[in-house]
Amino acid sequence: MAASWRLGCDLRMLRYLLGFGGGRGQGLAQGAAGWSAGRGASWRWLHSTQWLRADPIKILMPSLSPTMEEGNIVKWLKKEGEAVSTGDALCEIETDKAVVTLDASDDGILAKIVVEEGSKNIRLGSLIGLLVEEGEDWKHVEIPKDAGPPSAASKPSVPRPSPEPQVSVPVRKEHTPGKLQFRLSPAARNILEKHALDASQGTATGPRGVFTKEDALKLVQLKQMGKVTEHRPTPAPPVAPTVPLPSQTTATPPHPRPMIPPVSTPGQPNAAGTFTEIPASNIRRVIAKRLTESKSTIPHAYATAHCDLGAVLKVRENLVKDDIKVSVNDFIIKAAAVTLKQMPSVNVSWDGEGPKQLPFIDISVAVATDKGLITPIIKNVAAKGIQEIADSVKTLSKKARDGKLLPEEYQGGSFSISNLGMFGIDEFTAVINPPQACILAIGRFRPVLKLTQDEEGNDKLQQHQLITVTMSSDGRVVDDELATRFLESFKANLENPFLLA
């Protein structure tokens, strides 16, 4: 661990202490002896941190995923004053994908925890802790002056405008504090203005607190019955005539429409038109950002096929008898990998400049967690057996729900599968996970009666277990014809599980 030492003593005395007295050693020694006899207590000061001190090693908020911009400190695994070795877990950091453990890259003592656990939205490169070498005084370590976190939105210095003559601006009409503001329909606004009424005198019954035409007419009826008086705004005090600014409007509508409903007050019943703020985690924000980016920049194309799971269910029953537990989803993952190997033109990605052929078949499997959807990756699926795929899915799914996935376990992938069959969904369409080009949406398998013919050619009704598979593909790299051929091959492989060996 490299550290720069600062020695706060006289150069001649330093040379003497280190044995470089040379020809002047005797005189210097005498001077040192006299200095020591006269100021014996100062020797302790010589060896204090005021004389010999090392710069602490900074622990910064690292980038633990390609899309990470901020992180949350979930828990510190070391305490101040505790020894740390290279590779030891220092703390748990929540990224935009999962909770990742930050390991120490140096030996030493954890001298200072700068950012306490539970802190959120810590910018990349921000100082979160300090390490010192063993033997140093960790209790008196000082936080470097340049340790401030990078400004999230540092405002550039704007030159102050030159003074201008003061010009009075017409005072804007403000609503009374605490008075509920309604959003008015155009018809209601005209009726209220014509009859000198205010929306606060009535009740809004429209969707999301909109004051409708019917509400305004009801208020007019109440006025005619004498139950409501005219609304007369308080006249403003007279002001001296001034020159209005060209950019300022001179009049405002009597009932301005708020841009959003007002925020409700915690602990109090929600009033009409209010809402409750829900805090969003880093994972939720990144999911929202990537979904919006995918649907707005990728031309999604969809193709659907129905697959018969009769043969798969029989094979699965035989494996269960041998105490081999696999799911239908494991067969689906294997069938997709075999089909991608047969049709490498689908195993592609789009990086913004053009398509890229991927040399590996790594399938991302969507897993629902309390914090959002995450897609751990099963590597080299085409070379794995069904049982090995099942073990990988179980392990990665548990780590995903526990927030323990490593970055390499959810970054990358060449193809995605999302299965909602266990939730009773018949069929659905999924959003592509860029830069991948395709995602397969799997519904539940359900019994369907189909008219078939026996060996003698007689018609008969037979029950089949069908699932609906919908593939979303990036039209820039996988066109409709290619997606259709992929689903045909996938259907053939899934309906004949012996082709998956």
KOLTI-813291 format. One record per residue (C-alpha): residue in three letters; x, y, z. Coordinates in steps of 0.25 Angstrom, whole numbers, plus 2048, in hexadecimal, padded with zeros to 3 digits. Each point is the difference from the previous one (the first is absolute). Example, Ala and Ser with C-alpha at 12.3 -4.5 7.8 and 13.67 -1.06 7.14 Angstrom:
2
ALA8317EE81F SER80680E7FE 
END
This chain:
501
MET800800800 ALA80780C7FB ALA7FF80D809 SER80780D800 TRP80680480D ARG80180E806 LEU80B80280A GLY7FF80D808 CYS80E801806 ASP80C8087FD LEU8097FA7F4 ARG80D800808 MET7F97F880C LEU7F97F77F6 ARG80E7FC7FA TYR8057FE80D LEU7F57F7804 LEU8017F87F4 GLY80F7FE802 PHE8058097F5 GLY80880980A GLY80D7FF7F7 GLY80B80A805 ARG7F7808807 GLY7FA7F5808 GLN80780380D GLY7FC80F801 LEU7F27FC7FC ALA7FF7F580A GLN80580A80B GLY7F580A7FB ALA7F67F5800 ALA8047FC80E GLY7FF80E805 TRP7F28017F9 SER7FC7F3806 ALA80480480E GLY7FA80D7FF ARG7F37FB7FA GLY7FF7F1803 ALA7F18017FF SER8018047F2 TRP8057F27FC ARG7F27FB802 TRP7FB80B7F7 LEU80A7FC7F5 HIS7FA7F27FF SER7F2805800 THR7F78017F4 GLN80480F7FF TRP80E7FC7FC LEU7FD7F37F9 ARG7F37FE7F8 ALA7FB7F87F4 ASP7F68047F6 PRO7F37F7801 ILE7FC7F77F5 LYS7F38057FA ILE7F47F67FE LEU7F78067F5 MET7F37FC7FB PRO8037F67F4 SER7F97FE7F3 LEU7FB7F2802 SER7F77FF7F3 PRO8018077F2 THR7F3808803 MET80380380F GLU80080F803 GLU7FD80080F GLY8017F680B ASN7FA7FD80E ILE8087FC80C VAL7F87F4805 LYS8097FB80B TRP80E802805 LEU8067F2803 LYS80D806807 LYS80080A80C GLU80980C802 GLY80D7FB806 GLU7FF7F27FA ALA80B7FA7F8 VAL7FE7FD7F1 SER8077F77F7 THR8008007F1 GLY7F37F97FB ASP7F880280D ALA7F28057FE LEU7FF80F805 CYS7F18037FD GLU7F47FC7F8 ILE7FC80A7F5 GLU7F38007F9 THR8028037F1 ASP7F58027F5 LYS8007F17FF ALA8037F980D VAL80780180D VAL80F7FE7FE THR80B7FE80A LEU80C80A800 ASP80D7F9802 ALA80C806806 SER80C8027F6 ASP80A80380B ASP8047FC80E GLY7FF80980C ILE7F680680A LEU7F28057FD ALA80380E806 LYS7F38077FC ILE7F27FD7FB VAL7FD80D7F9 VAL7F27FC7FA GLU7F87F880A GLU7F87F47FC GLY7F28037FB SER80580C7F8 LYS7F98017F2 ASN8048067F3 ILE80F800802 ARG8068057F3 LEU80B7F87FA GLY80E804805 SER7FB80680D LEU8087FD80C ILE7FA7F6809 GLY80B7FC809 LEU80F801804 LEU80B7F5802 VAL80D802807 GLU80C7F7802 GLU8017F780C GLY80780780B GLU7FB80E7FD ASP7F7808809 TRP7F37FD7F9 LYS7F880780B HIS80580E7FB VAL7FF7FE7F1 GLU7FC80D7F9 ILE7F68007F4 PRO8078057F4 LYS7FB80E7FC ASP7FE7FB7F2 ALA7F77F5804 GLY7F38077FD PRO7F77F77F6 PRO7FF8057F2 SER7F58097FF ALA7F37F97FA ALA7FC80D7F9 SER80A80A802 LYS7FB80E7FB PRO80A8077F7 SER80380E805 VAL7F780A7F9 PRO80580E7FE ARG7F880A808 PRO7F78087F6 SER80380F800 PRO7F7808808 GLU7F48057F9 PRO7F580B803 GLN7F67FA80A VAL7F37FD7F9 SER7F47FC807 VAL7F97F37FB PRO7F17FE801 VAL7FE7F780C ARG7FB7F27FD LYS7F37FC806 GLU8047F580B HIS7F67F6806 THR7FE80080F PRO8097F7807 GLY7F97F3804 LYS7F58027F6 LEU7FE7F47F7 GLN8028037F1 PHE7F87F97F6 ARG8037FC7F2 LEU7F48057F8 SER7FA7FB7F3 PRO7FF80C7F5 ALA7F17FF801 ALA80080180F ARG80A80C7FF ASN7F78087F7 ILE7F37FD809 LEU80880480D GLU80580D7FA LYS7F28047FA HIS7F97FE80D ALA80C806809 LEU8017F3808 ASP80D7F9805 ALA8037F17FF SER8037FF80E GLN7F1803804 GLY7FD7F27FA THR8047F27FF ALA8087FA7F4 THR7FB7F27FC GLY8087FE7F3 PRO80B7F67FE ARG80D804808 GLY7F980C807 VAL7FC8077F3 PHE7F580A802 THR7F67FD7F5 LYS7F58077F8 GLU7F57F9809 ASP80780580D ALA80080E7FB LEU7F17FF7FC LYS7FD7FA80E LEU80780C806 VAL7F880A7F7 GLN7F37F9806 LEU80580280E LYS80280F7FD GLN7F28017FA MET7FB7FA80D GLY80780A808 LYS8097F5807 VAL80D8067F9 THR80480E7FF GLU8088067F4 HIS80F7FF801 ARG80680E800 PRO80F801801 THR807809809 PRO80480D7F9 ALA80F8027FF PRO80580D806 PRO80280B7F6 VAL80E8017FB ALA80780B7F8 PRO8007FE7F1 THR80D7F97FB VAL8067FB7F3 PRO7FD7F17FF LEU80B7F77FB PRO7FE7FB7F2 SER8027F2804 GLN7F680080B THR7F17FD7FE THR7F780A805 ALA7F47F7804 THR7FE7F2805 PRO7F47F7800 PRO7F780180C HIS8017F1803 PRO80F7FC7FC ARG8017F17FE PRO80B7F9808 MET80A7F87F9 ILE7FE7F4809 PRO7F77FD80C PRO80580580D VAL8087F6809 SER7F97FA80C THR80480280E PRO8067F4807 GLY7F77FB80C GLN7F48077FB PRO7F47FC7F7 ASN8028027F1 ALA7F880C7FB ALA7FA8007F2 GLY80B8017F5 THR80C7FC809 PHE80A7F57FE THR80A7F9809 GLU80F8007FC ILE8067F27FF PRO80F800801 ALA8077F97F5 SER80D7F7802 ASN80C8017F7 ILE7FB7F37F9 ARG7F28057FE ARG80680D7F9 VAL8097F87F7 ILE7F57F77FC ALA7F780B7FD LYS80B8077F8 ARG8047F37F8 LEU7F27FC7FD THR7FD80E7FB GLU80D8007F7 SER7FC7F27FB LYS7F28037FC SER80480E7FA THR80C7FC7F8 ILE7FE7F27FC PRO7F67FC7F5 HIS7F97F4807 ALA7FA7F57F7 TYR7F87F5806 ALA7FD7F17FC THR7F87F6807 ALA8007F0800 HIS7F97F5808 CYS8087F5805 ASP7FC7F2804 LEU8067FC80E GLY7FB7F2800 ALA80E7F97FD VAL80780A80A LEU7F77FC80B LYS8027F17FE VAL80F802800 ARG7FF80980D GLU7F77F5807 ASN80B7F57FD LEU80B809805 VAL7F880380D LYS7FF7F1802 ASP810800800 ASP80080B80A ILE80480B7F6 LYS7F880C802 VAL7FF8097F4 SER7F580A7FB VAL7F98027F3 ASN80880E7FF ASP80D7F8800 PHE7FC7F97F4 ILE7FC80D7F9 ILE80D806803 LYS8077F47FA ALA7F78007F4 ALA80380F7FE ALA80F7FE801 VAL8007F47F6 THR7F88097F6 LEU80A80B802 LYS80B7F77FC GLN7F97FB7F4 MET7FC80E7FC PRO80C809804 SER7FA80C7F8 VAL7F780280B ASN80B80080B VAL80380E7FD SER80080E807 TRP7FF80E7FB ASP80A80A806 GLY7FB80D7FA GLU8097FF7F3 GLY7FC7F27FB PRO7FD7F1803 LYS80B7F8806 GLN8007F1800 LEU8037FA80E PRO8097F4801 PHE7F97FB80D ILE7F27FC804 ASP7FD80680E ILE7F2801803 SER7FA80A80A VAL7F57FB808 ALA7F680A806 VAL7FE7FF80F ALA7F6809808 THR80680580D ASP7FA80A80B LYS80980B7FA GLY7FC7FE7F1 LEU8037F67F5 ILE80E7FB7FD THR8067F77F6 PRO80B7F7805 ILE8087F97F5 ILE8027F17FE LYS80D7FE7F8 ASN8037F77F4 VAL7F27FA801 ALA8017F77F4 ALA80B7F8806 LYS7F87FE80D GLY7F77F4803 ILE7F2802806 GLN8037FD80E GLU80C80A7FF ILE7F780B7FB ALA7F67FD80B ASP80B80180B SER80580D7FA VAL7F28067FF LYS7FE7FD80F THR80D806804 LEU7FF80C7F8 SER7F1803804 LYS8037FF80F LYS80C8097FF ALA7F880A7F8 ARG7F580080A ASP80A80280B GLY80780B7F9 LYS80D7F87FF LEU8037FF7F1 LEU80D8047FC PRO80280A7F4 GLU8057F57F7 GLU7F37F8803 TYR7F680A7FA GLN8088087F6 GLY8007FB7F1 GLY7F87F57FB SER7FC7FD7F1 PHE7F17FC802 SER7F680280A ILE7F47F8806 SER7F5805808 ASN7F67F5806 LEU7F3805806 GLY7F97F27FF MET8027FD80F PHE7F780D803 GLY7F57FB7F7 ILE8028097F4 ASP7FC7F97F3 GLU8098097F7 PHE80680E800 THR80B8087F8 ALA80D804807 VAL80980C7FE ILE80E7FD7F9 ASN80C80280A PRO80A8087F8 PRO80A7FE7F9 GLN7FA7F27FF ALA7F77FE7F3 CYS7F57F6805 ILE7F87FC80D LEU7F77F4801 ALA7F3802808 ILE7FA7F3806 GLY7F27FE804 ARG7FA7F4809 PHE7FE7F37FA ARG7F17FC7FF PRO7F77F57FC VAL7FA8017F2 LEU7F77F67F9 LYS8047FE7F1 LEU7FA7F77F6 THR80A7F57FB GLN8007F37F8 ASP8047F3806 GLU8087F57F8 GLU7F47FB7F9 GLY7FC80E7FC ASN7F5803809 ASP7FD80E806 LYS80180180F LEU80280B80A GLN80D800808 GLN80580980B HIS80D8077FD GLN80880980A LEU80380D7F8 ILE80880C803 THR80180D7F9 VAL80D8067FC THR80280E7FB MET80D8057FB SER80380F800 SER80B8037F6 ASP80880C7FC GLY7FC8037F2 ARG80D8067FC VAL8077F3802 VAL7F67F5800 ASP7F58027F6 ASP7F27F9800 GLU8047F57F7 LEU80C7FC808 ALA7F880180D THR7F67F77FA ARG80A7F57FC PHE80680180E LEU7F37FD807 GLU7FD7F57F7 SER80E7FA803 PHE7FD80380F LYS7F37F9800 ALA8067F47F9 ASN80B7FE80A LEU7F780380C GLU7F57F67FC ASN80B7F57FE PRO80980180C PHE8097F57FB LEU80580A7F6 LEU80580880C ALA80B7F6804 
END
